[in-house]
Amino acid sequence: MNGHPVHGESITNGAANGGIAVTLYLSGSTTTRTLGAKEVLYITDIQIVCEDTCDMWLVADSKAAGRYVAHGALDAKGGIVHHFSTPYTCPKGKGLVFYGAAANLNTCIIEGFIMGA
């Protein structure tokens, strides 16, 4: 699939109970990329690490929308790394939000691409 390659990051030193938006960047750069209302984000890879034991969620849109990309309970300094053989398709115009209950460092990194105009 052709598209605009992007990576995303959400890094916080503290609980992300209220949700932290995953900031998108053009692949290989520090230039931010805003997702347009008619564009679709496709996720190929995710990496999530939490310093403390916690429940975490990576959602497309919001928890209320029920679009979970990843969800689970992580041990202290635990994490997940996942490659989607078929990219996860987010709803049109919707980015990602990371939730983590750990009191210390929470890190979420994604790789993917954007299609649409």
C-alpha positions in Angstrom: 0.0 0.0 0.0 1.3 3.4 -0.8 0.8 6.3 1.5 2.6 8.9 3.6 4.9 7.0 6.1 4.6 8.3 9.7 5.7 7.4 13.2 3.9 8.4 16.3 5.0 9.0 19.9 3.3 9.5 23.2 5.8 9.8 26.1 4.8 11.0 29.5 6.5 11.0 32.9 3.4 10.4 35.0 0.0 8.7 34.8 -1.9 9.0 31.5 -5.3 8.2 33.0 -7.0 10.9 31.1 -5.4 9.9 27.8 -2.5 11.4 25.9 -2.8 11.9 22.1 -0.1 10.1 20.1 1.7 12.8 18.1 2.3 11.9 14.5 5.6 12.8 12.7 6.7 12.4 9.1 8.8 9.2 8.9 12.4 9.8 9.7 11.9 13.4 10.9 10.7 15.6 13.8 8.2 17.4 11.6 4.7 16.8 13.0 1.9 15.5 10.7 -1.7 16.5 11.3 -4.3 13.9 10.3 -6.9 15.4 7.9 -10.6 14.8 8.4 -10.7 12.6 5.3 -7.4 10.8 5.9 -7.0 7.3 7.4 -4.2 6.2 9.7 -3.0 2.6 9.2 -0.8 1.2 11.9 1.8 -1.5 11.1 3.7 -1.7 14.4 3.3 -0.7 18.0 5.7 -0.6 21.0 4.5 0.2 24.5 6.6 0.2 27.7 5.4 1.3 31.1 7.9 1.8 34.0 5.4 0.7 36.7 2.8 -2.1 36.8 -0.3 -0.8 35.1 -3.3 -1.2 32.8 -2.8 0.4 29.4 -5.0 1.1 26.4 -4.1 2.3 22.9 -7.3 3.4 21.2 -8.3 4.9 17.9 -10.5 7.8 18.8 -11.6 7.3 22.5 -12.2 4.5 25.0 -15.9 5.2 24.7 -15.8 4.5 21.0 -14.4 1.0 21.8 -11.8 1.0 19.1 -9.0 -0.7 21.0 -5.7 -1.2 19.1 -4.0 -2.7 22.2 -5.1 -3.2 25.8 -3.6 -5.1 28.7 -2.0 -5.3 32.1 1.7 -4.8 32.1 4.2 -5.7 34.7 6.8 -3.2 36.0 9.1 -2.3 33.2 7.0 -4.5 31.0 5.8 -3.8 27.5 4.5 -5.1 24.2 5.8 -5.1 20.7 3.4 -6.0 18.0 3.6 -6.1 14.2 0.3 -6.2 12.3 0.5 -8.5 9.3 -2.5 -6.6 8.0 -2.3 -2.9 9.1 -4.8 -1.8 11.7 -7.2 0.7 10.1 -8.2 3.7 12.3 -11.5 5.5 11.7 -11.3 8.2 9.1 -9.9 11.4 10.5 -9.2 9.8 14.0 -5.8 9.6 15.6 -4.6 7.5 18.5 -4.9 8.1 22.3 -2.7 6.3 24.8 -4.0 5.6 28.4 -1.7 4.3 31.1 -2.2 4.2 34.8 1.5 4.0 35.8 2.8 6.8 37.9 6.1 7.0 36.1 7.3 6.8 32.5 4.9 5.6 29.9 6.1 5.3 26.3 4.0 4.4 23.2 5.5 4.4 19.7 3.8 3.5 16.5 4.8 3.1 12.9 2.4 3.3 10.0 1.2 5.4 7.1 -1.6 7.8 6.2 -3.8 7.5 3.1 -6.6 9.6 1.7 -7.1 13.3 0.9 
